[in-house]
Amino acid sequence: MSTEVPQAEDTAETDDVVRELGHDEFDPVGTASLIVVYFLILVLLWGFMYFIEFLGNGPTVIG
């Protein structure tokens, strides 16, 4: 019965292992949906600031 203690070089190989995502774990529709939602928020906020800062009339926070 041999009880072998792992050497430092044996454990170093397992520390560098990166978990790879399989095809089923990556959701391109969900990722694209998040990007579209963030972009729409950005566009809406930009439009709101355009009316407030440059045109001086239109949507306002305080009437």
C-alpha positions in Angstrom: 0.0 0.0 0.0 1.6 3.2 -1.2 0.5 6.6 0.0 2.0 9.1 -2.3 1.9 12.8 -1.4 1.3 14.9 -4.5 4.2 17.1 -5.4 3.9 20.9 -6.0 4.3 20.4 -9.8 1.3 18.0 -9.9 -1.0 20.5 -8.2 0.2 23.3 -10.4 -1.1 21.6 -13.5 -4.6 21.4 -12.0 -4.6 25.0 -10.8 -4.3 26.3 -14.4 -7.4 24.4 -15.7 -10.0 26.8 -17.0 -13.6 25.7 -17.1 -14.8 25.7 -20.7 -18.4 26.5 -21.5 -20.1 24.0 -23.6 -22.6 24.8 -26.3 -25.6 24.3 -24.1 -24.2 26.7 -21.4 -23.9 29.7 -23.6 -27.1 31.6 -24.3 -26.6 34.0 -27.3 -30.2 35.1 -27.2 -30.0 36.2 -23.6 -26.7 38.0 -24.2 -28.2 39.8 -27.2 -31.3 40.7 -25.2 -29.2 42.3 -22.5 -27.2 44.3 -25.0 -30.4 45.5 -26.7 -32.0 46.5 -23.4 -28.9 48.4 -22.3 -28.8 50.1 -25.7 -32.5 51.1 -25.5 -31.9 52.6 -22.0 -29.0 54.5 -23.4 -31.0 55.9 -26.3 -33.9 56.8 -24.1 -31.7 58.7 -21.6 -29.9 60.4 -24.4 -33.2 61.6 -25.9 -34.4 62.8 -22.6 -31.2 64.8 -22.1 -31.4 66.2 -25.6 -34.8 67.8 -24.9 -33.7 69.2 -21.5 -30.2 70.5 -22.4 -30.5 71.6 -26.0 -34.1 72.3 -27.0 -35.2 73.7 -23.7 -38.7 72.5 -24.2 -40.4 69.1 -24.2 -40.1 66.4 -21.5 -39.0 67.9 -18.2 -38.5 66.5 -14.7 -40.1 69.6 -13.0 -43.0 71.2 -14.8 
